[in-house]
Amino acid sequence: MHVKEICLEGFKSYATRTVVSGFDPHFNAITGLNGSGKSNILDSICFVLGITNLQQVRAANLQELVYKQGQAGITKATVSVTFDNSERNRSPLGYEEHPEITVTRQIVVGGRNKYLINGKLAQPSQVQNLFHSVQLNVNNPHFLIMQGRITKVLNMKPPEILSMLEEAAGTRMYENKKEAALKTLEKKQTKVDEINKLLDHEILPALEKLRREKAQYMQWANGNAELDRLKRFCIAFEYVQAEKIRDNAVHGVEEIKAKLTNIDEETEKAQEEIQEFEKQIKALTRAKEASMGGEVKTLSEKVDSLSQEMTRESSKLNNKEDTVLGEKVNADKIVHNIEELKKSVKERASAVKKSEEGAADLKRRFQELSTTLEECEKEHQGVLAGKSSGDEEKCLEDQLRDAKISVGTAETELKQLNTKISHCEKELKEKKTQLMSKQEEAVAVENELGARKNDVESVKRALDSLPIKEGQMEALEKDQGSELEVGQRLKDKVRDLSAQLANVQFTYRDPVKNFDRSKVKGVVAKLIKVNDRSSMTALEVTAGGKLFNVVVDTEDTGKQLLQKGDLRRRITIIPLNKIQSHVVPSKVQQATVRLVGKGNAELALSLVGYSEELKNAMEFVFGSTFVCKTTDVAKEVAFNREIRTPTVTLEGDIFQPSGLLTGGSRKGGGDLLRQLHDLAEAETKLQVHQKRLYEIEAKIKELQPLQKKFTDMKAQLELKMYDLSLFLKRAEQNEHHKLGEAVKKLEEEFEEMRSQIKEKEGCYKSCADTVSTLEKSIKDHDKNREGRLKDLEKNIKTIKARIQASSKDLKAHENERERLVMEQEAVVLEQSSLESQLASLRTQISTLASDVDKQRAKVEAIQKNHDESLAELKLIHAKMKECDTQISSFVADQEKCLQKLS
């Protein structure tokens, strides 16, 4: 099976459908000019074979494989490879009956990716198995042998060669499937173990618990059934009893019905008489109401309502006045309590202060007594141990023995020092005599040493006078190396970015002789500077394909470029003198600011920097679109009746006034402008480093003559200093120097021994005095020992009694002080609480007083209305009294009838 034909459409540089045929079964070579797309054919084959490492096909993601990344109107890339399958013994498994096999892979901008085998959709794994069965694995690291890889293949180790052979033989596919199957089995086994563990620890115990609960439920259900049965028996018994009571009550009801019938007959007669009286009363009442009835009713209702309201409001007023009076009384009580608490706080503070002073005196007295007791006990122990006082560490006998030993030691050391001094004096005289005999030799050595030192000093002064310092040249060379390294890195970065931005590079040949290249300004993308990196995606969407347009000064220059510029690709030219730009009017911009606020929507033109001469071109590209921070702002601006201008969000979504919306995923959006920005920064840094490198090289060139002179003088100085050190070593080895050192050493030893003799004589004298003093003290101590012990014991007993009494008093003072402090703290807390209560009460009293005033005014107004209505009502009542006398006679007759009826 071999490649027979390749069909490319929208893949990399092949925008239109391109068919490459005529492949040889054994060997093929692709030749052509640079940039003609040779490598893209190999990339297309790898693309169909399912390569995963996109760096092999010089792409960061699948979208970059589409022609101009989908920005030129082509949104998908399709590659079909037709294989000759005439040799059936080498055919893929399952495809032996097909003379040709066509494998197609298609990607669409936005992420869709699909495979087809002979025009039918297929899974990627199916395609991989097809190629693996004929020993084709594009993801094998040795599938493509690139430049410089031949030597590496030849130098492979045996395991690497074996791996390559397995790939070539096609067994690697089965090894991979085996490993994948083993991993799957391991995962499944882990899952089974987890399920078993879940069964053992959670499900089975839960089932057991449910079984126990089921048994308990069945027992409860049986109990409920029995309870229902017993309840039914109780209800039946109660029903039978109720029927008996009903039968007994029926007879009594019949007797009562007969009595009621008689009463009803008598009631009917009385009702007829009452109805006659009521007719007469109603006629009189109607006559009374006809004259003054409605007015009385209204006034009565008004007086009643006013009376009720006055009573209600008066009670409210009284309650509020009582409340205010009570609150004032409470406030006076609290003020009185606060004053008493303040006096109590002062009294307790003075008491605490007195208690603390008394406790301090007691503590001081207790410490003095404790110190006195310690001193007496120490002195007592010393007297018992045979010491003259308690401060001594040893007894008098031990001190006397030590003093006698010190006297003997000092005497022995004095004798030894006297012997050494006599021997040293003798030796010193001999050495001085020998030193005087070598005086002439010493003078010669001193003169030569002075001359050598003068030579060294003169060389040092000459070296210091040079305008170059030690290490200056090395530092400059180090800086030169670092600048070269940084410059090389920046050059590599510029070169890489330039290669990535090949589409932005505009190359042409001079259309005429002595053509002025300043007339061609360049590609729009390279003529702008983006002020804010976050708006790069929006600006790239706004400009679209115009970013690749070329700006020239006039239409004549553009015409010359198109006709004689030998352009390698199709371009669009913007002549500055003819282009008609459309910029959003300032009124519309102001309306936008009023609508969404300043900074939420900005004209795309204001977000880019450019030269003033390019203003027409930039207005043509960026002047008619707003860049908005959010989707809501973009929608509001685009569809507003006053504005109606296209808008683009920072994410690249487009809103047209006509209602057209464009958006969705924009992976890598803004990469072009970001790369151009990075390229400009890298070029600027490169210029700075190159300038610094030039300055360093100029300084090095300037210092090179001085550096040679400095090196020679430094070598001369080192040589002279080495000669001086050798001479000093020789001078130290001659006889006169050795004798001088020996005499000096002997004199120092002699002075040291004389000072030691003086010290030892003083030590001997002090030790002898100590011995005589101790002997006298021992005699006195033996005489007075018993009397001292008795006095000390008596003093110790007395002091202990005083300490005990003092400790008791101190403890009582401490307890009293703690009690007073606690009482003081409690009083202070109570005082603060009362003060807060008083503040709240005063606020409440002021509020209540204002309420009382309002309520009093309200009651007075109601009282006034009530008095006026009551006076009117009394006048009407006097008129009605005459009618009531007539009605009362009829009412008396009616009552007589009712009495008969009852």
Residue pairs with C-beta under 8 A, 6 or more apart in sequence:
1 83
1 84
1 85
1 87
1 90
1 91
1 92
1 101
1 134
2 23
2 25
2 83
2 84
3 23
3 28
3 45
3 81
3 82
3 83
3 84
4 21
4 23
4 82
4 83
4 84
4 100
5 19
5 20
5 21
5 23
5 81
5 82
6 19
6 20
6 21
6 23
6 41
6 44
6 45
6 79
6 80
6 81
6 82
7 17
7 18
7 19
7 20
7 78
7 79
7 80
7 81
7 82
8 14
8 17
8 18
8 19
8 20
8 40
8 41
8 44
8 78
8 79
9 16
9 17
9 18
9 77
9 78
9 79
10 66
10 67
10 74
10 75
10 76
10 77
10 78
11 40
11 43
11 44
11 47
11 65
11 66
11 67
11 77
11 78
11 79
12 37
12 40
12 43
12 44
12 65
12 67
12 77
13 37
13 40
13 67
14 37
14 40
14 67
15 67
15 68
15 72
15 74
20 41
25 84
30 38
30 41
30 42
31 38
32 38
35 568
39 58
43 57
43 58
43 65
44 79
44 81
45 81
46 56
46 57
46 138
46 144
47 57
47 65
47 79
47 105
48 79
48 80
48 81
48 103
48 104
48 105
49 131
49 136
49 138
50 105
50 115
50 124
50 127
50 128
50 131
50 138
50 139
51 57
51 138
51 139
52 139
53 139
54 60
54 61
54 62
56 144
57 65
59 65
60 668
61 667
61 668
62 107
62 111
62 113
63 69
63 70
63 107
63 109
63 667
63 668
65 77
65 107
66 74
66 75
66 76
66 77
66 107
66 109
67 74
67 77
68 74
68 503
69 109
69 668
70 109
71 544
71 545
72 545
75 108
75 109
75 110
76 106
76 107
76 108
76 109
77 106
77 107
78 104
78 105
78 106
79 104
79 105
79 106
80 102
80 103
80 104
81 102
81 103
81 104
82 100
82 101
82 102
83 100
83 101
83 102
83 103
84 99
84 100
85 91
85 92
85 95
85 98
85 99
85 100
85 101
86 99
88 96
90 134
91 98
91 134
92 101
92 130
92 131
92 133
92 134
93 129
93 133
95 101
95 130
98 118
101 117
101 118
101 130
102 116
102 117
102 118
102 119
103 115
103 116
103 117
103 127
103 130
104 115
104 116
104 117
104 119
105 113
105 114
105 115
105 116
105 127
106 113
106 114
106 116
107 113
110 664
110 665
111 665
114 121
115 121
115 122
115 123
115 124
115 126
115 127
116 122
117 126
117 127
117 130
129 173
131 137
131 138
132 170
132 172
132 173
133 170
133 173
134 170
135 167
135 168
135 169
135 170
136 143
137 143
137 167
137 172
137 173
138 144
140 164
140 167
140 172
142 153
142 164
142 167
143 167
145 153
153 164
156 164
163 172
166 172
166 175
266 901
267 901
270 897
270 898
270 900
270 901
271 901
273 897
274 894
274 897
274 898
274 901
277 890
277 893
277 894
277 897
278 894
280 890
281 887
281 890
281 891
281 894
284 883
284 886
284 887
284 890
285 293
285 887
287 883
288 880
288 883
288 887
291 879
292 876
292 879
292 880
295 876
296 873
296 876
296 877
296 880
299 869
299 872
299 873
299 876
300 873
302 869
303 866
303 869
303 870
303 873
306 862
306 865
306 866
306 869
307 866
309 862
310 859
310 862
310 863
310 866
313 855
313 858
313 859
313 862
314 859
316 855
317 852
317 855
317 856
317 859
320 848
320 851
320 852
320 855
321 852
323 848
324 845
324 848
324 849
324 852
327 841
327 844
327 845
327 848
328 845
330 841
331 838
331 841
331 842
331 845
334 834
334 837
334 838
334 841
335 838
337 834
338 831
338 834
338 835
338 838
341 827
341 830
341 831
341 834
342 831
344 827
345 824
345 827
345 828
345 831
348 820
348 823
348 824
348 827
349 824
351 820
352 817
352 820
352 821
352 824
355 813
355 816
355 817
355 820
356 817
358 813
359 810
359 813
359 814
359 817
362 806
362 809
362 810
362 813
363 810
365 806
366 803
366 806
366 807
366 810
369 799
369 802
369 803
369 806
370 803
372 799
373 796
373 799
373 800
373 803
375 390
376 792
376 795
376 796
376 799
377 390
377 796
378 390
378 391
379 389
379 390
379 792
380 390
380 789
380 792
380 793
380 796
381 390
382 388
382 389
382 390
382 391
382 392
383 390
383 785
383 788
383 789
383 792
384 789
385 395
386 395
386 396
386 397
386 781
387 394
387 395
387 396
388 396
388 777
388 781
392 399
394 402
396 774
396 777
396 778
396 781
397 778
399 770
399 774
400 771
400 774
400 775
400 778
403 767
403 770
403 771
403 774
404 771
406 763
406 767
406 770
407 764
407 767
407 768
407 771
410 760
410 763
410 764
410 767
411 764
413 760
414 757
414 760
414 761
414 764
417 753
417 756
417 757
417 760
418 757
420 753
421 750
421 753
421 754
421 757
424 746
424 749
424 750
424 753
425 750
427 746
428 743
428 746
428 747
428 750
431 739
431 742
431 743
431 746
432 743
434 739
435 736
435 739
435 740
435 743
438 735
438 736
438 739
439 736
441 734
441 735
441 736
442 736
442 737
442 740
445 731
445 734
445 736
445 737
448 727
449 727
449 728
449 731
452 720
452 723
452 724
452 727
453 724
455 720
456 717
456 720
456 721
456 724
459 713
459 716
459 717
459 720
460 717
462 713
463 710
463 713
463 714
463 717
466 706
466 709
466 710
466 713
467 706
468 703
468 706
468 707
468 710
470 710
470 714
472 703
473 700
473 703
473 704
473 707
476 696
476 699
476 700
476 703
477 700
479 696
480 693
480 696
480 697
480 700
483 689
483 692
483 693
483 696
484 693
486 689
487 686
487 689
487 690
487 693
490 682
490 685
490 686
490 689
491 686
493 678
493 682
494 679
494 682
494 683
494 686
497 675
497 678
497 679
497 682
498 505
498 679
500 675
501 672
501 675
501 676
501 679
503 548
504 523
504 525
504 526
504 547
504 548
504 672
504 676
505 523
506 520
506 522
506 523
506 550
506 571
507 568
508 520
508 561
508 565
508 566
508 567
509 564
509 565
509 566
510 517
510 565
511 560
511 561
511 563
511 564
511 565
512 560
512 564
515 560
519 552
519 553
519 554
519 557
520 550
520 551
520 552
520 557
520 561
521 527
521 550
521 551
521 552
521 553
521 576
521 613
521 614
521 617
522 550
522 551
523 547
523 548
523 549
523 550
523 551
524 543
524 546
524 547
524 548
524 549
524 550
524 551
524 574
524 617
524 618
524 621
525 543
525 547
525 548
525 672
525 673
525 676
526 676
527 551
527 610
527 611
527 614
527 617
527 618
528 608
528 609
528 610
528 618
529 608
529 609
529 610
529 677
529 680
530 536
530 539
530 607
530 608
530 609
530 673
530 677
531 607
531 608
531 609
532 607
533 674
533 677
534 650
535 607
535 627
535 650
536 670
536 673
536 674
536 677
537 650
537 651
537 652
537 666
537 669
537 670
538 604
538 627
538 648
538 649
538 650
538 651
538 652
538 670
539 604
539 607
539 608
539 622
539 627
539 670
539 673
540 547
540 652
540 669
540 670
540 672
540 673
541 648
541 652
541 654
541 666
541 669
542 604
542 621
542 622
542 625
542 627
542 648
543 621
543 622
545 572
546 572
546 620
546 621
547 621
547 672
548 571
548 572
549 571
549 572
549 573
549 574
549 621
550 558
550 561
550 571
550 572
550 573
550 574
551 573
551 574
551 576
551 614
551 617
552 558
552 561
552 573
552 574
552 575
552 576
553 575
553 576
553 577
554 575
554 576
554 577
554 578
555 575
555 577
555 578
557 575
558 573
558 575
561 567
561 573
562 573
574 617
574 620
576 613
576 614
576 616
576 617
579 616
579 617
579 620
580 620
581 616
581 617
581 619
581 620
581 623
582 619
582 620
582 623
582 624
583 603
583 605
583 619
583 623
583 624
584 603
584 623
584 624
584 626
584 645
588 642
588 643
588 645
589 603
591 640
591 642
591 643
592 601
592 626
592 637
592 643
592 645
593 601
595 601
595 636
595 637
595 640
595 642
595 643
596 628
596 633
596 636
596 637
599 629
600 628
600 629
600 630
600 633
601 626
601 627
601 628
601 629
601 633
601 634
601 637
601 647
602 626
602 627
603 622
603 623
603 625
603 626
603 627
604 622
604 623
604 625
604 626
604 627
604 648
605 618
605 619
605 622
605 623
607 622
607 627
608 618
608 622
610 618
624 645
624 646
625 645
625 646
625 647
625 648
626 634
626 637
626 638
626 645
626 646
626 647
626 648
627 647
627 648
627 649
627 650
628 634
628 637
628 647
628 648
628 649
628 650
629 649
629 650
630 649
631 649
631 651
631 653
633 647
634 647
634 648
634 649
634 653
634 655
635 647
635 655
637 643
637 645
637 647
637 655
638 644
638 645
638 646
638 647
638 655
638 656
638 657
639 655
639 657
639 659
644 657
645 657
646 654
646 655
646 656
646 657
647 654
647 655
648 654
648 655
649 655
649 663
651 663
651 666
651 669
652 663
652 666
652 669
652 670
653 661
653 662
653 663
653 664
654 660
654 661
654 662
654 663
655 661
656 662
731 737
